[in-house]
């Protein structure tokens, strides 16, 4: 079928990228650009607005804000900050893995730290290009999605990456996020990451684990990756705000608190 989920996702990504470069666009302009009907455009815009990826106005839509691009200094800063917390979180996530698991891991700096702590025979399916540069235990198989290289952190995104993820059903999913809150769900600073995160959540049959240090708890960013109901677990550190943790637990999330390791 031409109107498959993959075709819809590809069209919507093209629409979002056009908005990224122009700031706003009318429905007729979208229809000409994408070579689809205005009815189809309106349906796409409604769906994308519901996912908090754009704002509609009468006759068109506008971008929420310019896309935040990761650069090397920002990425390296994200790795080095709160390293003791991130290592403890990664260790706890690795402890949740079992032999023969297939595990989705996204491109977050915290997720990248999990490899040294894995003690089981597992397959990692990831869009994190830096996984190739990370030492892995002998029992860890690695499958990269392929796709468009986004930012200096070498995350693999776009339709190629989404298509590859859609071919698998993982038994566990481990996602680093930019923010997690009761009101905003799980969110990202980078638009291209949201479709990857959503696909990983949709194609996971088991535990869906968010890993986030205390600075991410209660934060909301512009690009929506999923509702709290889409995940099962959160691993964070003991410096997280107790009230925000209590609210997340009340929302049905199983929260594990870990003590930061010494750097």
Protein Blocks (a to p, Z undefined) as FASTA:
>chain_A
ZZbmklmmmmmmmmmmmmmmnopacfklmmmmnopafklmmmmmmmmmmnopaccdehia
cdfbdcddddfklmmmmmmgoklmmmmmmmmmmmmpcehiacdddfbfklmmmmmmpcbd
cddddfbfklmmpccdfklccddebiadehjkopaedjklmmmmmmpccfbdcdddfbdc
fklopadfbfklmmmmmmmmmmpcbdcdddddfklgopacfbdfbdfklpmbdcddfkbc
fklmmmmmmnopacdddddddZZ
